[in-house]
């Protein structure tokens, strides 16, 4: 005897089980939220090497594609090697090796620059800090000599600020002088540092495998999406993911390249101008340039202050540096940036500032860096939903149509706002008319109509009376 299971009862059972399981999960989240968050953190701690690997592979993908498409393929074509599966594997292997070596070289160059240029500059600033403070105090005293009240208020605040800064720099100097002991202590006792370094190393190895088979992983992902969703929905999901990819990779890679160029130009310019601590200043300007809009100011202001206090006898050095940075940022904003980034986000200036402020307040500096592309994706999603709804209602999509719009009639025709003098009606009467019989057909005066304004007004009143009598029913 076969056991027959009704499809209807089976669905009821699955629904009941889902409701009970969802209720249990909801209860657990409400009363055990701390344990749930801790479990999530533990899970992320376990898979962190994989996350590191995916992030590294994602950031290195444009470099890999450039090496493959622009260099190796052209080289193999010149050697007249036929396009086969073996050729693709060889090109991919060489490209992965070159990309990995390029990343290792970039990390080595950055560490070498930090050790050879920036660390000595910091030590020099620390050793000469007392002289800088004395120069600044003398300059402030001379500046506020004629205003004793302001001087009595400002000078104690400046002294307090520099005392705190001197204490912090003293601790930093001790740390730099004992860098070997600190590194030894970190290696022996601070497991978190080793864990991050280990995760990065394992992630780098994982990224090599991801780069080597990135097309296979992409194909498997598409396969899963089409298995879960309907065909139309799957097409929409894949299209959305491509937009997210273009937005993120275009903005992040372009911003990094733009910041490297700005840092190099800043180093060349400050070296020619004879600006003190040119390497340190250029690194600060280049790194902060990654942050959209606010970045150039965040980097230029402390650098200008540093140049000022280093040599107060020549304040024009600070003025020259500020002028140079302003020119450099204008070149970046109008020439370099648009050519590299283009319109990768599609956001106006207001939304850029809004996204930086929002994500910077929530996640700090990393939020300021990735806030713009994240908000660009969210903005595009909302814009797509709005446009889809307008298309269903057969309404215009362009925002300029709604700029001077008064109303839209039942036929979907947009009517513009008219001046009171030309309409024969006050705005109050128009609003009353709209509230009584909306939607309604609005009559317009034709260009060939030669009747007087009074006859036109009587005709309008008669039409209003007729519509009003019909609306009473």
C-alpha positions as CSV (number, residue, x, y, z in Angstrom):
1,X,0.0,0.0,0.0
2,X,1.5,3.3,-1.1
3,X,1.4,6.3,1.1
4,X,-0.1,9.3,-0.8
5,X,0.8,12.8,0.5
6,X,-1.5,15.6,-0.6
7,X,0.3,18.5,-2.1
8,X,-2.0,20.9,-0.3
9,X,-1.4,19.4,3.2
10,X,2.3,19.2,2.5
11,X,2.4,23.0,1.8
12,X,0.4,23.6,4.9
13,X,3.0,21.6,6.9
14,X,5.9,23.5,5.4
15,X,4.2,26.8,6.1
16,X,3.5,25.9,9.7
17,X,7.0,24.7,10.2
18,X,8.4,27.9,8.7
19,X,6.2,30.0,11.0
20,X,7.3,28.1,14.1
21,X,11.0,28.2,13.1
22,X,10.7,31.9,12.3
23,X,9.1,32.6,15.7
24,X,11.9,30.7,17.5
25,X,14.5,32.6,15.6
26,X,12.8,35.9,16.4
27,X,12.6,35.0,20.1
28,X,16.3,34.1,20.1
29,X,17.2,37.4,18.4
30,X,15.2,39.5,20.8
31,X,16.5,37.9,24.0
32,X,19.9,36.6,23.0
33,X,21.0,39.4,20.6
34,X,24.5,39.7,22.3
35,X,25.2,36.0,21.8
36,X,24.0,36.2,18.2
37,X,26.3,39.1,17.4
38,X,29.2,37.3,19.1
39,X,28.5,34.2,16.9
40,X,28.4,36.3,13.8
41,X,31.8,37.8,14.7
42,X,33.2,34.4,15.3
43,X,31.9,33.2,11.9
44,X,33.5,36.2,10.2
45,X,36.7,35.5,12.1
46,X,36.8,32.0,10.7
47,X,36.1,33.0,7.1
48,X,38.2,36.3,7.2
49,X,41.0,34.9,5.1
50,X,38.4,34.1,2.3
51,X,37.0,37.6,2.6
52,X,40.5,39.1,2.4
53,X,41.2,36.9,-0.7
54,X,38.0,38.0,-2.4
55,X,38.6,41.7,-1.7
56,X,42.3,41.4,-3.0
57,X,41.2,39.5,-6.1
58,X,38.4,42.0,-6.8
59,X,40.9,45.0,-6.5
60,X,43.5,43.3,-8.6
61,X,41.1,42.2,-11.4
62,X,41.4,45.5,-13.4
63,X,45.3,45.1,-13.4
64,X,45.0,41.5,-14.4
65,X,42.6,42.4,-17.3
66,X,44.9,45.2,-18.5
67,X,48.0,42.9,-18.5
68,X,46.0,40.2,-20.4
69,X,44.2,42.3,-22.9
70,X,46.6,45.1,-23.6
71,X,50.0,43.4,-23.2
72,X,50.0,39.6,-23.4
73,X,47.4,39.1,-26.1
74,X,49.1,41.7,-28.3
75,X,52.4,40.0,-27.7
76,X,51.1,36.5,-28.5
77,X,49.4,37.9,-31.6
78,X,52.7,39.4,-32.8
79,X,54.3,36.0,-32.2
80,X,51.5,34.5,-34.4
81,X,50.5,32.0,-31.7
82,X,47.0,30.7,-32.4
83,X,44.2,31.2,-30.0
84,X,43.7,27.9,-28.2
85,X,42.7,26.8,-24.7
86,X,46.4,26.2,-24.0
87,X,47.3,29.8,-25.0
88,X,44.6,31.2,-22.7
89,X,45.9,29.2,-19.8
90,X,49.5,30.3,-20.4
91,X,48.4,34.0,-20.7
92,X,46.3,33.7,-17.5
93,X,49.2,32.1,-15.6
94,X,51.7,34.8,-16.7
95,X,49.2,37.6,-16.0
96,X,48.5,36.2,-12.4
97,X,52.2,36.0,-11.7
98,X,52.9,39.5,-13.0
99,X,49.9,40.9,-11.1
100,X,51.0,39.3,-7.8
101,X,54.6,40.5,-8.3
102,X,53.3,44.0,-9.0
103,X,51.3,44.0,-5.7
104,X,54.3,42.7,-3.7
105,X,56.5,45.4,-5.3
106,X,53.9,48.1,-4.4
107,X,53.8,47.0,-0.8
108,X,57.6,46.8,-0.6
109,X,57.9,50.3,-2.2
110,X,55.4,51.7,0.3
111,X,57.1,50.2,3.3
112,X,60.5,51.4,2.0
113,X,59.2,54.9,1.5
114,X,57.7,55.0,5.0
115,X,61.0,53.8,6.5
116,X,63.4,56.0,4.4
117,X,61.4,59.2,4.1
118,X,58.5,59.6,6.4
119,X,59.9,58.1,9.6
120,X,63.0,60.4,9.6
121,X,60.7,63.4,8.9
122,X,58.6,62.5,11.9
123,X,61.7,62.2,14.0
124,X,62.9,65.6,12.8
125,X,59.6,67.2,13.7
126,X,59.7,65.6,17.2
127,X,63.3,66.7,17.9
128,X,62.6,70.3,16.7
129,X,59.2,70.5,18.2
130,X,60.2,72.9,21.0
131,X,61.7,75.3,18.5
132,X,58.5,75.2,16.4
133,X,56.4,75.9,19.5
134,X,58.7,78.8,20.4
135,X,58.5,80.3,16.9
136,X,54.7,80.0,16.9
137,X,54.4,81.6,20.4
138,X,56.6,84.5,19.4
139,X,54.6,85.0,16.2
140,X,51.2,84.9,18.1
141,X,52.5,87.4,20.7
142,X,53.6,89.8,18.0
143,X,50.3,89.4,16.1
144,X,48.1,90.1,19.2
145,X,50.3,92.8,20.8
146,X,47.6,95.4,20.3
147,X,44.8,93.3,21.7
148,X,45.7,92.2,25.2
149,X,42.3,90.6,26.0
150,X,42.4,88.4,23.0
151,X,46.0,87.5,23.8
152,X,45.2,86.6,27.4
153,X,42.5,84.2,26.1
154,X,44.3,82.6,23.2
155,X,47.8,82.1,24.6
156,X,46.8,79.8,27.5
157,X,44.7,77.7,25.0
158,X,47.7,77.4,22.7
159,X,50.0,76.4,25.5
160,X,47.6,73.7,26.7
161,X,47.2,72.4,23.1
162,X,50.9,72.2,22.5
163,X,51.5,70.5,25.9
164,X,49.1,67.8,25.0
165,X,50.7,67.5,21.6
166,X,54.2,67.4,23.0
167,X,53.2,64.5,25.3
168,X,51.8,62.5,22.4
169,X,54.9,63.2,20.3
170,X,57.1,62.1,23.2
171,X,55.3,58.8,23.4
172,X,55.6,58.5,19.6
173,X,59.3,59.3,19.8
174,X,59.8,56.6,22.4
175,X,57.9,54.2,20.2
176,X,60.0,55.0,17.2
177,X,63.3,54.7,19.1
178,X,62.3,51.3,20.4
179,X,60.7,50.1,17.2
180,X,62.7,46.8,17.4
181,X,61.5,46.1,20.9
182,X,57.9,47.0,20.0
183,X,58.0,44.7,17.0
184,X,59.4,41.9,19.1
185,X,56.7,42.5,21.7
186,X,54.0,42.5,19.1
187,X,55.4,39.3,17.5
188,X,55.4,37.5,20.8
189,X,52.3,38.8,22.7
190,X,49.8,40.5,20.5
191,X,48.0,37.7,18.6
192,X,45.6,40.0,16.9
193,X,48.4,41.5,14.8
194,X,49.7,38.1,13.8
195,X,46.2,37.0,13.0
196,X,45.6,40.0,10.7
197,X,49.0,39.4,9.0
198,X,48.2,35.6,8.6
199,X,44.7,36.4,7.3
200,X,46.3,38.7,4.7
201,X,48.9,36.2,3.6
202,X,46.3,33.4,3.3
203,X,43.9,35.8,1.6
204,X,46.7,36.7,-0.9
205,X,47.1,33.0,-1.7
206,X,43.4,32.6,-2.1
207,X,43.2,35.6,-4.4
208,X,45.7,33.9,-6.8
209,X,43.3,31.0,-7.2
210,X,40.3,33.3,-7.6
211,X,42.1,35.4,-10.3
212,X,43.1,32.2,-12.1
213,X,39.5,30.9,-12.3
214,X,37.5,34.1,-12.1
215,X,35.4,33.3,-15.2
216,X,34.5,29.9,-13.8
217,X,33.4,31.4,-10.5
218,X,31.3,34.0,-12.4
219,X,29.7,31.3,-14.5
220,X,28.8,29.3,-11.4
221,X,27.3,32.3,-9.7
222,X,25.1,33.0,-12.8
223,X,24.1,29.4,-12.8
224,X,22.9,29.6,-9.2
225,X,21.0,32.8,-9.8
226,X,19.1,31.3,-12.7
227,X,18.4,28.2,-10.7
228,X,16.8,30.3,-7.8
229,X,15.0,33.0,-9.7
230,X,12.7,33.1,-12.7
231,X,14.4,34.0,-16.0
232,X,13.3,37.7,-16.1
233,X,14.1,38.2,-12.4
234,X,17.5,36.5,-12.9
235,X,18.3,38.8,-15.8
236,X,17.4,41.8,-13.6
237,X,19.6,40.5,-10.7
238,X,22.6,40.0,-13.0
239,X,22.1,43.4,-14.6
240,X,22.0,45.0,-11.2
241,X,25.2,43.1,-10.1
242,X,27.0,44.3,-13.2
243,X,26.0,47.9,-12.4
244,X,27.3,47.5,-8.9
245,X,30.5,46.1,-10.2
246,X,31.0,48.9,-12.7
247,X,30.3,51.5,-10.0
248,X,32.6,50.1,-7.4
249,X,35.5,49.0,-9.6
250,X,35.3,52.2,-11.6
251,X,35.3,54.5,-8.6
252,X,37.7,52.7,-6.3
253,X,40.4,51.8,-8.9
254,X,40.0,55.2,-10.6
255,X,40.3,57.0,-7.2
256,X,43.4,55.1,-6.2
257,X,45.1,55.8,-9.6
258,X,44.1,59.5,-9.3
259,X,45.5,59.7,-5.8
260,X,48.8,58.2,-6.8
261,X,49.1,60.7,-9.6
262,X,48.2,63.6,-7.3
263,X,50.7,62.4,-4.7
264,X,53.5,62.2,-7.3
265,X,52.7,65.6,-8.8
266,X,52.6,67.0,-5.3
267,X,56.0,65.5,-4.5
268,X,57.5,67.0,-7.7
269,X,55.9,70.4,-7.0
270,X,56.9,70.6,-3.4
271,X,60.4,69.5,-4.2
272,X,60.8,72.2,-6.8
273,X,59.3,74.8,-4.4
274,X,61.7,73.7,-1.6
275,X,58.8,72.9,0.8
276,X,60.0,71.2,4.0
277,X,59.1,67.5,4.4
278,X,58.1,67.2,0.8
279,X,57.8,63.4,1.0
280,X,55.6,63.5,4.1
281,X,53.4,66.2,2.8
282,X,52.9,64.4,-0.6
283,X,52.0,61.2,1.1
284,X,49.4,63.0,3.3
285,X,47.9,64.8,0.3
286,X,47.9,61.6,-1.9
287,X,46.3,59.4,0.8
288,X,43.6,61.9,1.8
289,X,42.8,62.5,-1.9
290,X,41.1,59.1,-1.9
291,X,38.3,60.6,0.2
292,X,36.0,62.5,-2.3
293,X,35.4,66.2,-1.9
294,X,36.7,66.6,1.7
295,X,39.9,64.7,1.1
296,X,42.0,67.5,-0.4
297,X,41.2,69.9,2.4
298,X,41.8,67.2,5.1
299,X,45.3,66.7,3.7
300,X,46.2,70.3,2.8
301,X,45.2,72.0,6.1
302,X,47.5,70.1,8.5
303,X,50.3,70.2,5.9
304,X,50.0,74.0,5.5
305,X,50.0,74.4,9.3
306,X,53.1,72.2,9.5
307,X,54.9,74.2,6.9
308,X,54.0,77.4,8.7
309,X,55.3,76.4,12.2
310,X,58.5,74.9,10.7
311,X,59.6,78.3,9.4
312,X,57.6,81.2,10.7
313,X,60.3,83.6,9.5
314,X,59.2,82.8,5.9
315,X,55.3,82.6,6.0
316,X,55.3,82.9,2.2
317,X,56.3,79.2,2.0
318,X,53.0,78.3,3.5
319,X,51.1,80.7,1.2
320,X,53.0,79.3,-1.8
321,X,52.1,75.8,-0.8
322,X,48.4,76.6,-0.4
323,X,48.3,78.3,-3.8
324,X,50.1,75.2,-5.3
325,X,47.6,72.8,-3.7
326,X,44.6,74.9,-4.9
327,X,46.0,74.8,-8.5
328,X,46.7,71.1,-8.2
329,X,43.2,70.4,-7.0
330,X,41.7,72.4,-9.8
331,X,43.8,70.4,-12.3
332,X,42.7,67.2,-10.6
333,X,39.0,68.2,-10.5
334,X,38.8,69.5,-14.1
335,X,41.3,67.5,-16.0
336,X,42.8,64.4,-14.3
337,X,39.8,63.2,-12.3
338,X,37.1,63.4,-15.1
339,X,39.4,61.6,-17.5
340,X,40.1,58.7,-15.0
341,X,36.8,58.5,-13.2
342,X,34.4,59.9,-15.7
343,X,30.8,59.7,-14.5
344,X,31.3,56.5,-12.5
345,X,28.8,57.4,-9.8
346,X,26.2,59.6,-11.5
347,X,25.7,61.6,-8.3
348,X,25.4,65.4,-8.0
349,X,27.6,67.3,-5.6
350,X,24.9,67.5,-2.9
351,X,24.5,63.7,-2.8
352,X,28.3,63.2,-2.8
353,X,28.6,65.4,0.3
354,X,25.6,63.7,1.9
355,X,26.9,60.2,1.3
356,X,30.4,61.1,2.7
357,X,28.8,62.7,5.8
358,X,26.5,59.8,6.4
359,X,28.9,56.9,5.9
360,X,31.8,58.8,7.5
361,X,29.7,59.3,10.6
362,X,28.7,55.6,10.7
363,X,32.0,53.9,9.7
364,X,34.7,56.5,10.0
365,X,37.4,57.0,7.3
366,X,36.5,53.7,5.5
367,X,32.9,54.8,5.3
368,X,34.1,58.1,3.7
369,X,36.0,56.2,1.1
370,X,33.4,53.6,0.1
371,X,30.3,55.7,1.0
372,X,30.0,57.4,-2.4
373,X,29.8,54.2,-4.5
374,X,27.5,52.5,-2.0
375,X,25.1,55.4,-2.0
376,X,25.4,55.6,-5.9
377,X,24.1,52.0,-6.0
378,X,21.3,52.8,-3.6
379,X,20.4,55.9,-5.5
380,X,20.3,54.0,-8.8
381,X,18.1,51.4,-7.3
382,X,15.6,53.9,-6.0
383,X,15.7,55.7,-9.4
384,X,15.0,52.5,-11.2
385,X,12.0,51.7,-9.0
386,X,10.6,55.3,-9.5
387,X,11.1,55.1,-13.3
388,X,9.4,51.7,-13.4
389,X,6.4,53.0,-11.5
390,X,6.2,56.0,-13.8
391,X,6.3,53.8,-16.9
392,X,3.5,51.7,-15.6
393,X,1.4,54.9,-15.2
394,X,2.6,56.2,-18.6
395,X,4.0,59.3,-17.1
396,X,7.1,61.2,-18.2
397,X,10.5,60.2,-16.7
398,X,12.6,63.4,-17.2
399,X,12.7,65.6,-14.0
400,X,12.6,68.8,-16.1
401,X,9.0,68.0,-17.1
402,X,7.9,68.4,-13.5
403,X,9.8,71.6,-12.9
404,X,7.0,74.0,-13.9
405,X,4.1,71.5,-13.8
406,X,0.8,72.4,-12.3
407,X,-1.1,69.1,-12.8
408,X,-1.4,66.0,-15.0
409,X,-4.9,65.3,-16.5
410,X,-6.6,61.9,-16.9
411,X,-4.9,61.5,-20.3
412,X,-1.5,61.8,-18.8
413,X,-0.9,65.3,-20.4
414,X,1.3,67.6,-18.4
415,X,0.0,71.2,-17.9
416,X,2.4,73.9,-17.1
417,X,1.9,76.6,-14.5
418,X,0.5,79.9,-15.9
419,X,0.9,83.4,-14.6
420,X,-2.1,84.9,-12.9
421,X,-2.3,87.8,-15.4
422,X,-2.6,85.6,-18.4
423,X,-4.9,82.9,-17.1
424,X,-7.9,85.0,-16.2
425,X,-8.2,83.2,-12.8
426,X,-6.4,83.5,-9.5
427,X,-4.4,80.7,-8.1
428,X,-7.0,80.3,-5.3
429,X,-9.8,79.8,-7.9
430,X,-7.6,77.2,-9.7
431,X,-7.0,75.3,-6.6
432,X,-10.8,75.4,-5.8
433,X,-11.6,74.2,-9.3
434,X,-9.1,71.3,-9.0
435,X,-10.5,70.2,-5.6
436,X,-14.1,70.2,-7.0
437,X,-13.6,68.2,-10.1
438,X,-10.1,66.8,-10.4
439,X,-9.1,65.4,-12.9
440,X,-10.5,67.8,-15.4
441,X,-9.7,69.0,-18.9
442,X,-8.1,72.5,-19.0
443,X,-8.9,74.8,-21.9
444,X,-6.2,76.9,-23.5
445,X,-6.4,80.0,-25.6
446,X,-5.4,79.3,-29.2
447,X,-3.1,81.6,-31.0
448,X,-5.8,82.4,-33.6
449,X,-8.5,83.3,-31.1
450,X,-9.2,87.0,-31.2
451,X,-12.0,87.2,-28.6
452,X,-11.7,89.6,-25.7
453,X,-10.6,88.6,-22.2
454,X,-14.1,89.3,-20.9
455,X,-15.8,86.8,-23.3
456,X,-13.2,84.2,-22.5
457,X,-13.9,84.7,-18.8
458,X,-17.7,84.2,-19.3
459,X,-17.0,81.1,-21.3
460,X,-14.8,79.7,-18.5
461,X,-17.4,80.4,-15.9
462,X,-20.2,78.7,-17.9
463,X,-18.0,75.6,-18.3
464,X,-17.3,75.6,-14.6
465,X,-21.0,75.8,-13.8
466,X,-21.8,72.9,-16.1
467,X,-19.0,70.8,-14.6
468,X,-20.0,71.7,-11.1
469,X,-23.7,70.7,-11.7
470,X,-22.5,67.3,-13.1
471,X,-20.2,66.7,-10.2
472,X,-23.1,67.1,-7.7
473,X,-24.6,63.8,-8.9
